[in-house]
Amino acid sequence: MSSDANSPDRPFPLERTRNIGIAAHIDAGKTTLTERILFYTGMIHRIGEVHDGAATTDWMAQERERGITITSAAVTAEWWQRKEEGVFKSYEEQKQRINIIDTPGHVDFTAEVERSLRVLDGAIVVFCGVAGVQPQTETVWRQASKYKVPRIVFVNKMDRVGADFDNVFQEVKDKLGANAVRILIPIGSEENLRGQIDVVNQKAVLYVDDATFGSTYEVRELEGELKDAAELAHAELVETVASADDELGEKFLMEEEITREDLKKALRRATIANKIVPVTGGSAFKNKGVQYLLDAVVDYLPSPLEIPPAVGMDPEDHDKHIEVPTSDKEKFCSLAFKLWADKFVGKLVFFRVYSGMVKKGDTIFNPRTGKSERVGRLIRIQSDQHTDIDACYAGDIAAMVGVKNVQTGDTLAAAGYEVVLEPPTFPEPVISMAVEPKTKADQEKLANALVRLSEEDPTFVVKTDEETGQTIISGMGELHLEIIVDRLLREFKVGANTGQPQIAYRETITREAPGEGKLVKQSGGRGQYGHVKLDIRPNEKGKGLTTENSIVGGEIPKEFHNAVFKGVSEAMSTGIIGGYPVVDVHVNVSGGSFHEVDSNENAFTMAAIFAMRDAFKKAGPILLEPIMGVEVSTPDDYQGDVMGDLSRRRGQIGEMESKGNLALIHAAVPLKEMFGYSTAVRTLSSGRASYSMTPSHFEEVPANIVEQIINER
């Protein structure tokens, strides 16, 4: 790693910087782990617990009341890495800066995970030692894979009854397809959890004094069964890494000596290349295994210098790619990945610097708007605490104040640097409800508050229903919208009434059909004339709208072609069954006619809309509803009742598993039938069952339900 990229003014060199996220299924222990990291790195001096509403990164009132993470929180820690004997290395060599983002686990807030992983260099994925791989963990894993983020697995809660490290390790390999290797194996489990086997160094790490909250531990020689287990795991580790890393593989095949340093360097290379996933185990709540996990972050996850340079595109020519080198000495280029309305400083723009540096007072350029803005303040974020800083360097994650016309995913760069970085992508909302102010005085305040909240959250959409004039808010689930309404009252002092949640249905077609539309208006002066013929057919699932232009012989002049396709696109926003958006249709515009005097763009846009509606009627339109992947964890005694209830909700029961005395039921259930399920499942199981659900796909609504849905609308 070269330090030529470092500015002499930066406080930490790039090679000793780590940008990591902590991600997992809800209730796997992400926030508890973050709290321990902050404690052991000296950033806090008292451990706060999630269940007490005192965790550092759960700073919102809604988070503390519910015991869940809602918004991703950024914190910075400094860590002195230790030698295997537990002795500190020199300050110059090993003081590391670790920027951490603690992300939500609830599916309703998956956008927070998406945008965090887009700007991070590595991740700790946390698994519950009892539950193992859960639905939202699979979602997080796919998100990390999409952005090629190297990962370390931490199997948490090894102190709980039923915890099984080997079972979770196998699930990571089987269910997630990861090339996983064990590097820190828990010693004992449940109430007998004592420490970890350090597989690389062939040592035992034992936590012997609970009074110090895990701050002290002993490194001992391995004996007996532990020694046998460590040697077996070491042989497996060497073989797996040798198959993933050419340099170590050559030594392995030539039967040369493989030193500990050889193994660590090869494991680092393979992890950064996403060829291997190191797995560790412990208990954050019981203060066991966190320090060596931090060492693993430093040893195996990349610095900003070790990931491929960001690649952007020319704003004028999207086929032209531009490499953005990781260096303080290049032009400034960053990605705005999150906006937040702070009650003290106003609009915060969280950004990741990919190259160059920015100082307070600098002018930066936004290629999307084509405008320059001045940076008023630069802030390092420590959860909800703000520290003013003078400059940000390549690899840094910070926030700026003063820039106004910014959206999530915007590139912010030096003036004259024509480059656009790839923004994060977000799922479509699946649930909507009407909202109105409680008093007329709140009308304007409500509108302003909703605009600010929608700027912060790309999965929160606000629109006005043209027919009723109602304000409709849409989001990722009941909890998502519940939190939005709660924030309106607490942060913006706006009382709001809400209607029943509405499902984001879709419409599509089942067969090919022609369509013809004509707009003819003659009123004495210049009239309106447009005439369009087209054919539609079902498209592949997920393809959306695709179009084809086979107009021949000048039946429609070229200057009106764009207007025709604009009408085709507009028609897709409103279906003929219930007025829901239409998806997955291929349209071939085949012809029409025009009038020398009366034809214009508006006439052809309207004619195309009429033609699409005509075709929809003949093409076997159907209504689609969102289907949720549901996983219920219930004691065996209640399994039959839970399955019966899911079936009554039109659920399709899928895979079933047993973990100890718990049954895991996987099902696909329409979102419409899942309202109020949390109360129902608690009642059925005397409060002992839990569930999670994630958006899965859209399916046709049964004919006997369609009329009911239309009437409800």
Secondary structure, 3 states (H helix, E strand, C coil): CCCCCCCCCCCCCHHHEEEEEEEECCCCCHHHHHHHHHHHCCCCCCCCCHHHCCCCCCCCHHHHHHCCCCCCEEEEEEEECECCCCCECCHHHHEEEEEEEECCCCHHHHHHHHHHHHHCCEEEEEEECCCECCHHHHHHHHHHHHCCCCEEEEEECCCCCCCCHHHHHHHHHHHHCCCEEEEEEEECCHHHCCEEEECCCCEEEECCCHHHCCCCCEEECCCHHHHHHHHHHHHHHHHHHHHHCHHHHHHHHCCCCCCHHHHHHHHHHHHHCCCCEEEEECECCCCECHHHHHHHHHHHCCCHHHCCCEEEECCCCCCCEEEECCCCCCCCEEEEEEEEEECCCEEEEEEEEEECEEECCCEEEECCCCEEEECCEEEEEECCEEEEECEEECCCEEEEECCCCCCCCCEEEECCCCCEECCCCCCCCCEEEEEEECCHHHHHHHHHHHHHHHHHCCCCEEEECCCCCCEEEEECCHHHHHHHHHHHHHCCCCCEEECCCEECCEEECCCCEEEEEEEEECCCCCCEEEEEEEEEEECCCCCCEEEEECCCCCCCCHHHHHHHHHHHHHHCCCCCCCCCCECCEEEEEEEEECCCCCECHHHHHHHHHHHHHHHHHHCCCEEEEEEEEEEEEEEHHHHHHHHHHHHHCCCEEEEEEEECCEEEEEEEEEHHHHCCHHHHHHHHCCCCCEEEEEEEEEEECCHHHHHHHHHHC
